[in-house]
Amino acid sequence: ADSDGVVRLGMGRTSRGSIVVLYRGGPDEEFERVTKIARDDEDTLEMWDVIGLRPGSDIGYMLQPSEDGREILHEFDFRTGTAGSVVYEDERW
Protein backbone atom coordinates (compact mmCIF):
# COMPACT_ATOMS: atom_id res chain seq x y z
CA ALA A 1 0.00 0.00 0.00
CA ASP A 2 1.09 3.58 -0.54
CA SER A 3 1.44 6.20 2.20
CA ASP A 4 -2.33 6.86 2.00
CA GLY A 5 -3.12 3.18 2.61
CA VAL A 6 -4.22 2.48 -0.98
CA VAL A 7 -3.19 -0.92 -2.28
CA ARG A 8 -1.49 -0.20 -5.61
CA LEU A 9 0.81 -3.18 -6.11
CA GLY A 10 0.16 -6.87 -5.74
CA MET A 11 1.38 -10.31 -6.69
CA GLY A 12 -0.60 -13.44 -7.39
CA ARG A 13 -0.23 -16.88 -8.92
CA THR A 14 -1.80 -18.26 -12.06
CA SER A 15 -3.29 -21.75 -12.19
CA ARG A 16 0.02 -22.96 -13.68
CA GLY A 17 2.09 -21.43 -10.89
CA SER A 18 3.47 -18.36 -12.66
CA ILE A 19 3.63 -15.18 -10.62
CA VAL A 20 1.76 -12.13 -11.90
CA VAL A 21 2.65 -8.61 -10.73
CA LEU A 22 -0.29 -6.18 -10.79
CA TYR A 23 -0.28 -2.39 -10.42
CA ARG A 24 -2.73 0.50 -10.36
CA GLY A 25 -2.05 4.20 -10.02
CA GLY A 26 -4.81 4.92 -7.52
CA PRO A 27 -7.99 3.70 -5.84
CA ASP A 28 -10.23 4.49 -8.83
CA GLU A 29 -8.14 2.50 -11.33
CA GLU A 30 -8.28 -1.17 -12.21
CA PHE A 31 -5.22 -3.34 -11.59
CA GLU A 32 -3.18 -4.06 -14.71
CA ARG A 33 -0.53 -6.70 -15.18
CA VAL A 34 3.00 -5.31 -15.15
CA THR A 35 4.75 -8.63 -15.72
CA LYS A 36 4.40 -12.38 -15.50
CA ILE A 37 7.22 -14.44 -14.00
CA ALA A 38 7.70 -18.14 -14.63
CA ARG A 39 7.36 -20.17 -11.45
CA ASP A 40 10.94 -21.45 -11.68
CA ASP A 41 12.52 -18.07 -12.56
CA GLU A 42 13.93 -17.18 -9.15
CA ASP A 43 16.34 -14.58 -10.57
CA THR A 44 13.51 -12.48 -12.02
CA LEU A 45 11.38 -12.93 -8.91
CA GLU A 46 14.28 -11.69 -6.78
CA MET A 47 14.33 -8.48 -8.87
CA TRP A 48 10.84 -7.67 -7.57
CA ASP A 49 12.01 -6.76 -4.06
CA VAL A 50 9.80 -3.67 -3.71
CA ILE A 51 10.72 -1.14 -1.02
CA GLY A 52 7.88 1.34 -1.48
CA LEU A 53 5.94 3.72 -3.72
CA ARG A 54 6.52 7.44 -4.11
CA PRO A 55 3.32 9.31 -3.13
CA GLY A 56 1.39 10.77 -6.06
CA SER A 57 3.35 9.00 -8.79
CA ASP A 58 3.91 5.66 -10.51
CA ILE A 59 7.51 5.62 -9.29
CA GLY A 60 8.60 3.29 -6.53
CA TYR A 61 11.80 1.80 -5.22
CA MET A 62 13.23 -1.67 -5.68
CA LEU A 63 16.36 -3.49 -4.60
CA GLN A 64 17.90 -5.19 -7.61
CA PRO A 65 21.07 -7.24 -7.89
CA SER A 66 23.95 -5.76 -9.87
CA GLU A 67 26.06 -7.82 -12.26
CA ASP A 68 28.64 -8.37 -9.51
CA GLY A 69 26.04 -9.52 -6.98
CA ARG A 70 25.59 -6.33 -4.94
CA GLU A 71 22.14 -4.93 -4.09
CA ILE A 72 21.33 -1.55 -5.66
CA LEU A 73 18.33 0.64 -4.83
CA HIS A 74 16.67 1.81 -8.06
CA GLU A 75 13.71 3.95 -8.91
CA PHE A 76 11.16 1.87 -10.79
CA ASP A 77 8.22 2.96 -12.93
CA PHE A 78 5.44 0.50 -12.11
CA ARG A 79 3.21 1.80 -14.91
CA THR A 80 5.76 0.93 -17.61
CA GLY A 81 7.67 -1.82 -15.79
CA THR A 82 11.05 -0.16 -16.32
CA ALA A 83 13.93 0.51 -13.95
CA GLY A 84 15.02 4.09 -13.51
CA SER A 85 17.99 5.81 -11.98
CA VAL A 86 20.08 4.42 -9.14
CA VAL A 87 19.03 5.96 -5.82
CA TYR A 88 21.68 4.30 -3.66
CA GLU A 89 24.48 1.79 -3.96
CA ASP A 90 27.37 0.81 -1.73
CA GLU A 91 30.38 -0.99 -3.14
CA ARG A 92 30.67 -3.01 0.09
CA TRP A 93 27.32 -4.82 -0.28
Secondary structure, DSSP 8 states (H G I E B T S, - for coil): --TTS---EEEEE-TTS-EEEEE-SSTTS--EEEEEE-TT-HHHHHH-EEEEE-TTSSEEEEEEE-TTS-EEEEEEETTTTEEEEEEE--TT-
